[in-house]
Amino acid sequence: MNEPSKTNRLGRGLSALLDETGYDLDAAQPSGAPPKTLPIEFLRPNPFQPRKMFDPDELNDLTASIREKGILQPILVRPVPGESQSYQIVAGERRWRAAQRAAVHEVPVIIRELTDSETLEIAIIENVQRTDLNIIEEAEGYKVLVDQFGNTQDHIAETIGKSRSHVANSLRLLTLPAEIQDLIRKGNITAGHGRALLQAKDPAALAEAIIAENLNVREAESRARESQPQRRTNKARAAKPQPEKDADTVALQQNVSNSLGLKVTIDHSGDKGGQLTVHYKTLEQLDDVCRRLSREA
């Protein structure tokens, strides 16, 4: 796992790469030095590239621009071990694809030694910062960072420049059925719709309704809540008269509520124990509670 200082260097290095006037990738090359030029056939695509779909219209526009002006920003690559004439693309695959279409024979590159984890981090950053990366592809990149490279969600959020709740909510979308992830990937429904579907009893049926009836996110969330059988159980319980709580329980309930910033109810049943319920309205609030509990643990 990278130290925090290395995380910061990654972000600054990518910023320098994307700056049309800067090539100082944290001393990857002397500051102000021009990039090297390599034959385009020396470059190969990045297996860690989170973007699987390249918009044809955007690629056509970039191809036309390269034909007219050339490649204005160098492609970041890393050497392939044991192969003197092979370099793996870290950032700039769209430029490489467009350059091939434009029949460019040589491309400007910046060569840097990078680990697999750093390679994936930079690829995600480039796609998120320069073009709207599909949220499912973005989440899949985060999952690789967690599962294969042992990154925490906090570390990913700091590296990518997103909030931890954004990373957590993106990862939750990967628990949806594959066909629904496909709908989000294709833009048939939004990531907000996807988060609403996480609460639905039948996500596939609700997804069909979202498309057929053109439901917005709030309407989808309302449908999802209505589909939950436990909502009816809770209403039935609410109809029953509740015994008054003693002063100590009320005070403890208020203290916990103040600490969490959320409504808290404590139902104590003497020797039988009881229940502590934390009420939240958004997934961000739930994520905050989970983070606090994890930190205490």
C-alpha positions in Angstrom: 0.0 0.0 0.0 1.3 3.5 -0.8 2.2 5.9 1.9 0.2 9.2 2.0 3.2 11.1 0.6 3.3 8.9 -2.4 -0.4 9.4 -2.9 0.1 13.1 -3.1 3.0 12.7 -5.5 0.7 10.6 -7.8 -1.8 13.4 -8.0 0.7 16.1 -8.6 2.5 13.9 -11.2 -0.7 13.4 -13.2 -1.5 17.1 -13.1 1.9 17.8 -14.6 1.3 15.2 -17.3 -2.0 16.8 -18.2 -0.6 20.3 -18.2 0.2 21.2 -21.8 3.4 23.0 -20.7 4.7 20.6 -18.0 6.5 17.3 -18.1 7.9 17.1 -14.5 6.3 13.8 -13.4 8.0 13.9 -10.0 11.4 13.7 -11.5 10.4 11.0 -14.0 12.3 13.3 -16.4 14.2 16.6 -15.9 11.8 19.5 -15.4 11.0 21.1 -18.7 12.7 18.4 -20.8 10.7 17.3 -23.9 9.1 13.9 -24.0 10.7 11.1 -25.9 9.3 9.8 -29.2 8.6 6.1 -29.8 7.2 4.2 -32.8 3.5 3.7 -32.2 3.8 -0.1 -32.5 6.0 -0.1 -29.4 3.0 0.8 -27.3 0.4 -1.7 -26.0 -2.9 -1.1 -24.1 -3.1 -1.1 -20.4 -4.8 -4.3 -18.9 -5.7 -2.1 -15.9 -7.5 0.4 -18.0 -10.9 1.0 -16.2 -12.5 2.4 -19.3 -13.9 -0.4 -21.5 -16.1 1.8 -23.7 -14.7 4.5 -25.9 -17.3 6.9 -27.4 -17.0 6.7 -31.2 -17.8 10.4 -31.7 -15.2 11.6 -29.2 -12.7 9.3 -30.8 -13.5 10.6 -34.3 -13.1 14.2 -33.0 -9.8 13.4 -31.4 -8.5 11.6 -34.6 -9.4 14.7 -36.6 -7.6 17.0 -34.1 -4.4 14.8 -34.2 -4.4 14.8 -38.0 -4.5 18.6 -37.9 -2.4 19.5 -34.9 -0.6 16.3 -33.9 -0.5 14.9 -30.3 -0.3 17.9 -28.0 0.1 16.0 -24.8 2.5 13.0 -24.3 1.3 9.5 -23.5 2.5 8.2 -20.1 3.9 4.7 -20.4 5.9 2.2 -18.4 8.5 -0.3 -19.6 7.4 -3.9 -20.0 9.9 -6.0 -18.1 12.1 -8.2 -20.3 11.0 -6.5 -23.5 13.2 -3.6 -24.7 10.8 -2.4 -27.3 7.5 -2.7 -25.5 5.8 -0.1 -23.3 2.5 -0.3 -21.6 0.2 2.7 -21.7 -0.6 4.1 -18.3 -2.5 7.3 -19.3 -3.5 8.3 -22.8 -5.0 5.3 -24.4 -7.6 7.4 -26.2 -4.8 9.5 -27.8 -3.0 6.2 -28.8 -6.2 4.8 -30.4 -6.9 8.1 -32.2 -3.3 8.3 -33.4 -3.6 4.8 -34.9 -6.7 6.0 -36.8 -4.8 9.1 -37.9 -2.0 6.9 -39.3 0.6 8.5 -37.0 3.8 6.5 -36.9 5.5 8.0 -33.9 4.1 9.4 -30.6 5.5 11.5 -27.8 5.8 9.6 -24.5 6.9 10.0 -20.9 8.5 6.8 -19.6 8.2 6.1 -15.9 8.6 3.1 -13.6 5.3 2.4 -11.9 3.7 -0.4 -10.0 0.5 -2.1 -11.0 -1.4 -0.3 -8.3 0.0 3.1 -9.3 -0.8 2.3 -12.9 -4.5 1.6 -12.1 -4.7 4.7 -9.8 -3.4 7.0 -12.5 -5.6 5.4 -15.2 -8.7 6.1 -13.0 -7.6 9.6 -12.2 -7.1 10.5 -15.8 -10.5 9.2 -16.9 -12.3 10.8 -13.9 -10.6 14.2 -14.4 -10.5 14.5 -18.2 -13.7 12.7 -19.3 -16.8 11.4 -17.4 -15.8 7.8 -16.7 -18.8 5.4 -16.6 -19.7 5.0 -12.9 -19.7 1.2 -13.2 -16.3 1.1 -14.8 -15.1 3.6 -12.1 -16.4 1.3 -9.4 -14.8 -1.8 -11.0 -11.5 0.1 -10.9 -12.0 0.9 -7.2 -12.8 -2.8 -6.6 -9.5 -3.9 -8.1 -7.7 -1.4 -6.0 -9.4 -2.9 -2.9 -9.3 -6.6 -3.7 -6.0 -7.0 -5.6 -3.9 -4.2 -4.1 -5.3 -3.9 -0.5 -6.2 -0.2 -0.8 -8.7 1.2 1.8 -11.6 3.3 0.7 -10.1 6.2 2.5 -6.8 5.8 0.5 -8.6 5.6 -2.8 -10.7 8.6 -2.0 -7.6 10.7 -1.2 -5.8 9.5 -4.3 -8.6 9.9 -6.7 -9.8 13.2 -5.3 -13.3 12.1 -4.4 -15.1 11.8 -1.1 -15.1 8.5 0.7 -18.9 8.3 0.5 -18.6 8.6 -3.3 -16.2 5.6 -3.4 -18.4 3.6 -1.0 -21.6 4.3 -2.9 -19.9 3.5 -6.3 -18.7 0.1 -4.9 -22.3 -0.6 -3.7 -23.5 -0.4 -7.3 -21.5 -3.5 -8.1 -23.8 -5.5 -5.8 -26.7 -4.9 -8.3 -27.6 -7.6 -10.8 -25.4 -7.7 -13.9 -28.3 -6.6 -16.2 -28.9 -3.5 -14.1 -25.2 -2.6 -14.0 -25.4 -2.9 -17.8 -28.3 -0.4 -17.9 -26.3 2.1 -15.8 -23.2 1.5 -18.0 -25.2 2.3 -21.2 -26.8 5.3 -19.7 -30.4 3.9 -19.7 -30.6 4.7 -15.9 -28.4 6.9 -13.7 -26.2 6.1 -10.8 -28.8 7.7 -8.6 -31.4 5.3 -9.9 -29.0 2.5 -9.2 -28.6 3.5 -5.5 -32.4 3.6 -5.2 -32.6 0.1 -6.7 -30.3 -1.2 -3.9 -33.2 -0.7 -1.5 -35.8 -2.4 -3.8 -37.3 -5.8 -3.2 -37.2 -6.5 -6.9 -34.5 -4.3 -8.5 -35.1 -5.7 -12.1 -38.9 -4.9 -12.0 -38.3 -1.4 -10.6 -35.6 -0.8 -13.2 -38.1 -1.6 -16.0 -40.6 0.8 -14.4 -37.9 3.6 -14.2 -37.3 3.3 -18.0 -40.9 2.7 -19.0 -42.4 5.5 -16.8 -39.4 7.8 -17.0 -39.2 8.0 -13.2 -36.8 10.4 -11.6 -34.5 9.4 -8.7 -36.9 10.5 -5.9 -39.8 8.7 -7.5 -37.6 5.6 -7.8 -36.6 5.8 -4.1 -40.2 6.1 -3.1 -41.1 3.0 -5.1 -38.2 1.1 -3.6 -39.3 2.0 0.0 -42.9 1.0 -0.8 -41.6 -2.4 -2.0 -40.0 -3.3 1.3 -42.2 -5.6 3.4 -40.5 -4.5 6.6 -42.0 -1.0 6.1 -45.5 -2.5 6.7 -44.3 -4.3 9.8 -42.8 -1.1 11.2 -46.1 0.7 10.6 -48.0 -2.0 12.4 -45.6 -1.7 15.3 -46.0 2.1 15.4 -49.8 1.6 15.7 -49.3 -0.2 19.1 -49.1 2.1 22.1 -45.5 2.3 23.4 -44.7 2.3 27.1 -43.2 5.5 28.5 -39.4 5.4 28.8 -37.7 6.2 32.1 -35.6 9.3 32.5 -32.2 7.5 32.3 -33.1 5.8 29.0 -34.4 9.1 27.5 -31.1 10.9 28.6 -28.9 8.1 27.2 -30.9 8.1 24.0 -30.4 11.9 23.6 -26.6 11.6 24.4 -26.1 8.9 21.6 -28.3 11.0 19.2 -26.2 14.1 19.9 -22.9 12.1 19.3 -24.1 10.7 16.0 -26.1 13.7 14.7 -28.9 11.3 13.9 -32.2 10.2 15.5 -31.6 7.3 17.9 -34.2 5.2 19.8 -33.4 2.9 22.7 -36.0 0.2 23.7 -34.9 -1.5 26.9 -36.7 -4.5 28.3 -35.1 -5.1 31.7 -33.3 -8.4 32.0 -34.2 -9.3 28.5 -32.0 -6.6 27.0 -33.2 -4.4 24.2 -32.6 -2.6 20.9 -30.7 0.5 19.9 -31.9 1.9 16.6 -30.1 4.5 14.5 -32.4 6.3 12.0 -30.8 7.6 8.8 -32.2 9.2 5.6 -29.3 8.9 3.1 -26.6 6.3 2.3 -24.0 9.0 3.1 -25.3 9.2 6.7 -25.1 5.4 7.0 -21.6 5.4 5.6 -20.6 8.0 8.1 -21.9 5.9 11.0 -20.1 2.8 9.7 -16.9 4.7 9.3 -17.1 5.9 13.0 -17.8 2.4 14.2 -14.9 1.0 12.2 -12.6 3.7 13.5 -13.6 2.9 17.1 -13.1 -0.8 16.5 
